[in-house]
């Protein structure tokens, strides 16, 4: 595909959203490609197992913070760059990232322990995948815990793209200027 070529996909409500192919950088506030045309996901707190196999719970609703749920797996090629980005101290400014994998045994436990960043919660919970209607990784959900609602969600096309979408949403919510359109 030529560098100047663009691709489009149906966004929320069926409108088309464009993204530059060449650099992979979105222009303005764009929807992430998603596989579903469904009502907004209702956020839910997470319950599952930590990396040691102990029960763990993460509050997502009714808390005064933004939570970025990153649905990843160890064998997903699209997930690798996101796993690497989480090794940095603050890959997604202004939000609390939480990695959600499937239940223990569904992923390679040794690989998961190698990939898991220190300081970032990892919850192994197949029920969370069902609750957030995630069909496959990489997928992300940004939850406004104070309002108890999903701000945006979609197929994760890369850590920098997720970070830009998150920053754009936080800017708009905080009263800052909306990013320029396309």
Secondary structure as UniProt FT lines:
FT   TURN            3..4
FT   STRAND          6..10
FT   HELIX           12..14
FT   STRAND          16..20
FT   STRAND          46..49
FT   TURN            51..52
FT   STRAND          55..58
FT   STRAND          66..71
FT   HELIX           77..85
FT   TURN            86..87
FT   TURN            89..90
FT   TURN            93..94
FT   STRAND          96..101
FT   TURN            104..105
FT   HELIX           109..115
FT   TURN            118..119
FT   STRAND          121..124
FT   HELIX           126..131
FT   TURN            132..133
FT   STRAND          139..144
FT   TURN            145..148
FT   STRAND          149..155
FT   HELIX           159..173
FT   TURN            174..175
//
